[in-house]
Amino acid sequence: MKLDIKEIMARLPHRYPMLLIDRVLEMEPGKSIVAIKNVSMNEPFFEGHFPHHPVMPGVLIIEAMAQAAALFSFEGDSTVNPADRKIAYYLVGVDGARFRRPVVPGDQLRLEVSADRLSRTMCKYSACATVDGQEVAAAKLMCAIRALED
């Protein structure tokens, strides 16, 4: 299954500048996803990180992997949708994060995330980000699903 930006925005509550997924290349609902983030010099974080040598912050690479995870975890489950205003999907844990090389303007991040465990309240994932076939970051992620109070 592939998704364009309109389909991604229909599934995630994030918007510019925090929407960090541009396209989904492959998705197996409940199992895995391959998504793309095009890194542009126009990103607002490059103004301060760093003006003389722009580098994408590692925390945003982790966030991009978590957003990719949210896209495939509940696809087809009408009771849990990350874009639903009545639930929140929070990144609550990051284990074993490693950053292998800087991500700079012009790079295309390929985000590969697979589910280790999915439930209605807590999910665990293995995630990896690559640029041109080289790993730039990897981590184990944990996300929580919480109902929001009206």
N, C-alpha and C positions, 0 to 999 in steps of 0.2 A: 504494500500500500504506500502511495506517495501522497504528500500534502504540500500545497503551495502556501504562501503567506496568509491568504484569506482564511484558509482552512485551519491554519495554526492559530490565528487570532480568534477564531470561533471556539477553540478548545482551551486556550490559555488566557488568564486575566491580565497578563503583563502587556504593557504598551511601551513605546519609545520613551525613554532610552533604555528601559529594562527588559524589553523583549529581545532575547539573544538567540533565537532560532529563525533562520531565513527560509529553510526548505527541509522537508523530510524526503530522503531518498528511498528508504526501506523501513517498513514497520510491520512487526508481527505482534498484534495486540496481546498484551499480557506477558510478552516474552522479551522483545528487544526492539531497538530502533537504531537507525543511522540517519543523522541529521547534519545540516550544514549551517555554519555561522560565517558569513563573509565579513572579514575584519577590514574596516575602512578608516582612512585618516580622519574622516568626519565624526568618528565616535567621540562623544563629549569627554570621556576619561583621558584621552590622549593629551588634552590641553595641559593637564597637570601631572601625567604619569608617562613619560617624563618629557618636558618640552624639547630637550636636546637629544633624546633617544626614546621615541614612543614605544611603549611596551604595554600589552594588554594585561591588566591585573589578574593574577592567578585566581583570586576569589571570583572574578567574573567568568573565568573558564569553568570553575566548579559550578557556578550558578547556571551556565549554559547547559552543562551536563544534567543538572537537576531538572531544568525545564524540559529537556528532551525526555527524561524519565517520566515526567508527568504526562506527556503526550501519549505514550503507548500503554501506560499502566492501566488505564480505565477505559480505553477505547471500546465502545460497544456496551459499556455498563452504564445504563441511564441513571443509576442511583448514585454514582460518584463521578462528577465531572469537574476538573480543576477550574473551568470558567464559571461554574455555578457560584452565584453570590452567597450561597448558604453554607459553603464549605471553604476551608482554607487548606492548602497543601503546603506544608512547611518543610524546609530543609532543616533537619535537627541534628544531623551527625555527619562528619567527614572523617574517615579513617584512612591512614596510609597514603595521604596525598603526596604526590611527587610531581615536580615540574622539571622537565628535562631540557627545555630550551625556550627562549622568549618567543612570544607571538607578537608579530608586528603588523603595521598596516600593509594590506595587500595579501596577507595570508588568508587561506580558507580553512577554517577549523572543521574537521570531520569528527563528529561526536558519535561514539558508539557506546550504547548503554544496554546492559542486559539485566533482567530481574533475577535476583537471588531468592527473594521472598516477597510476596504481595499479600496484604490483608486489608481489611476495611479501615484499620487504624494506623498501621505501620508498614513501611515498605523498605526493602534493602536492595541495593544495586551494585554492580561492578561497572565502572565507567572509564573510558579512555578517550583522549582527544589527540588527533594527529594532524599534521600539516605535511602535505606532499609525501605521505606514507611513513613519516617519522613521528614517533610518539612525542608529544609535547607535555602531556599531563595524564595522570591516572589517579583514581581514588575509589574507595568504597563509600557509597552514599547511603544515608538513612533519611527517610521522609515520613512525616506524620500527617494524617488526615484528621481534621478537627471540624466539627460543626460550629458555625458562628451563631452567636446570640442575635436575635432580632432587636 
